[in-house]
Amino acid sequence: MDLGLAGKVALVTGASAGLGRAIATELAAEGCRLALLARRRPLLEELAATLPASAEPFLVLEDITQNGAAGRIHDAVIGHFGRLDILVNNAGGSRPQPDLGTDAIWGEAMLLNFESGRRIAHAFVPGMQAQKFGRIVNVTGQDEPLGINAANAPNGAVHIWAKALSRVVGKDGVTVNSIPPGRIRSEQIDGRILPTEEARQDWARREVPVGYIGDARDLAVLVTFLASPLARYITGQVIHVDGGTRRFSH
């Protein structure tokens, strides 16, 4: 199936590893030109070296939580490519707390997981509206709280904001969707949450109906489809990629 992505310009935040790297790789395979954003230059350069020449990888070294980051990112991408068609807000991180957490932790989690991505999206939305095409895909996180996690509230905030934004920009050919991944093999899962193969297999047996923990490409293929012109009638949605782990039916 031709997704119609050849030549489209995509920005992937948090692109240096894990989900972001897989998303960038999948978009490049479909012919997208890529702006790759992260803080770790060596990892971005390593990723860029693996991509086809058609991807024309452009590296954006930026911490999205810093003041003025959204404006600098916008100017860099537009200055290089002249436009942006696809924004994948992938930067973020879980913040589980052993207690109630401090104001500083809650504030940092909201800034990283909601406010920064919102600012980046708002910087690019006017250009997408003007060109009558745009795709915003937010990679969020769990909204079934198992305990105190400072990232749960911003995940919910993203879903509500994205729904509201989708209703404003839909008439302009711009779609906005959110994807909460379940447990997927990544730096975060393998390094901190389920650090051993035994722990991963045990968790999958207990919690994942399909019986295994997915890998990054399981999510990347959905991002790529939602980024395509073929997904024009899918907007304002929250689509879980979790092997059936989530227990709610809606």
N, C-alpha and C positions, 0 to 999 in steps of 0.2 A: 504494500500500500504506500503510495506517495503522499506524505503528510503535508506537502506544500511548504516546507520550511527552508528550502534552498535560498540562500542569500539573506534570510532574516537575521537581524542583529539581536543578540540575547546577552543580557547581563546576569551572571550567576554570582551571588554573594556567598561567602563561606566556601569558595570553590577549591580550596587547596587540598582537601582530603574528604574521605567518607562520602556522604550523600552528595555534597556539592561537586566533588570530582566526578562521580558517576553521572550526575545530571549534565554536566558540561560535556562529558564524553559522548553521551547519547545525543545531545543536541548537535554536536559537531558531526556525528555520523549521519545526521539528517540534512546536513548542509548549512547549518547556521554559522554565522560569524560571531565570535565570542569575545565579550569583555569578562575577564576573570578577576574577581575581587577577593582579597583576603589580606592578612597581615604578614604571612610568611612567604617572602619572595622565593626562596629555594624550592619550596613545594609547588608554587605556581609555575616556576620555570620548568620544573620536572613534568608537570601536567601539560604545559604548552608544547613540550617536545614530543609528546605522544599523540598530539592531535593532527589531523590532516591539514595540509596547507590551505585548503578552502576555509578553514575555521578562522584564519587570520588572527590568532589569539593576541589580545591586547590586555596587558596586566595592569590592574589598578591596586596599588598598595595602600590600604586605608583601613583604619579602625572605625567601623560604622557608628560607634557610640560617642565619638569625639564631636565637639561643637563644630558646626559647619560642614560635617562630612557629606551630607546629602547633596549640598550644592557643589562641592568639589567633585563628587562622583558624577553628578549630572554633567558638569562642564567637561570633565575628562572624556566621558563616553561620547557625548555629542560632538566634542571637538575632534575626536578621532574618526567616528563612523558617520556622523551627520544626523543620526537618528537612533532611536531604540524601539524595537518591536516587542521584545519579550523581557520581562523582569522576573527573575526567580529569587525571591527573598528566602534565602536558606540559612543565613547566619543566625545562631542562637544556641541555647544550651539549657539543660535541666539544672535546677537548683534545689534538690531535696534538703530538708532541714531536720536536724535531730530534735529541735524545739520549735518555738514560734518564729524564729528568725528575727533579724534586726531590721530597722528601717533602711539601713544602707543596702542590705542584701535584697530586700524587696524592691527598692528603687533601682538597683543595678539590673535586676531581672526584668523589670518592666521596660527599662531603657533598651536593653539588648534584644529582648524577644518581641517587643511591640513597637515602641516609639521610633526606634531607628529605622526599621523596615517601612513603617508608615511614612516617615519623612522622605525616604528614598522614592517610594511610590508616588507621593504627591509631587515630587520634583519632576518626575517623568510623565505624569498623567496628561498635562496640557499638550505635550508633543504627540502623545498617542491619540488624543482626541482630534487634534488638527489633521493627522494623517489618516484618520478613520480606521485605525487598526491598532490593537494592543492586547497583550496578554500579561496578566500579573498572577503569578502562582506563589503562594506563601507556604513554605514548609514549616509547620507549627509543632505541635506535640500533644501529649495526652490531655484529654479533658475529663477523664474519670479519675479524680484525685484518690490516691491510695493513702495519702498522708499529707503533711505540710510540704509543699514544693512551690517555691516562689515563682516558678515558670508556669504553673497552671493558670494563674489569673491572666497573665499576658497572652497565653494561648487563646483563652476565651475572648479576650479583647480583640485579638486579630480576627477571629471568626466573625464577630459582630461588626467590626469596622469594615471588613472585606465585603460582607453582605450589603452594608449600607452603600459602600462605594460602587458595588456592582449595579445598583439601581440607578445611580447617577450617570454612569459612563456607558451603560449598555447600548444606548441609542447611537453612540459614537463608534461602535464596533470594538469596544474594549471589554474584555471579560476579566473577572477577578475570582479566583478560587483558592481554597486552602486544603492542604493535605497534612493531616496528622499521622506520622508514621508510628507503627507499633515498635516492638523491639526488632531492630534491623541492624545487621552487623555494621559497626562503625567504630571510630575512635572512642566515642563516648560509651557505647555498649561494651565493647571488648576491653577497653582500658579501665573503666570504673564500675560499671553496673553489673556486668556478668563477665568477670575477667578470666574465667577458665572454661574449657570446653565442657567439662562435667557440669558446671553451673548452667551453661547455655542449654545443654541437652535436657537437664532436669527441668528447667523453667519451661522449655518448649513442650515437654510431655504434659506438664500440668496446665499450661495456660493457652497454648496455641492450637486451635482445632486442626490446622493443616499438618501439625507435628514437627515443625522446624522453624527456626528464626530466619527471616528473609535476608537477602543481601541488598546492597544499595541499588542495583539495577532494577529490582522489583518496584522501587519507587520512581526511579528515573524514567522508566518507560511511560508512566502515567503523566509525569510532569511534561514530557515531550509531546504526548498527545494533546494535553490541555493547552500547550503553547501553540498548537497548530491551527490553521484556518478551519480545519475540519471540526474543531470543537467549538464552533461559533455559538451554539445554543446551550452550552454548559457554562453557567456563571452563577456566582453567589453560593456555591456549594462547598460543603466540607466533606471530603472523601477520604475515608480511613484506609490505610494500607498496612494491615496488621495480621494477616493470616487468619482473621476471624476472632482475634483476641477480645475485642470490645464486646461487651455483653448487651449494650442497649441496641434496640432494633431501629432506632432513628437517630 
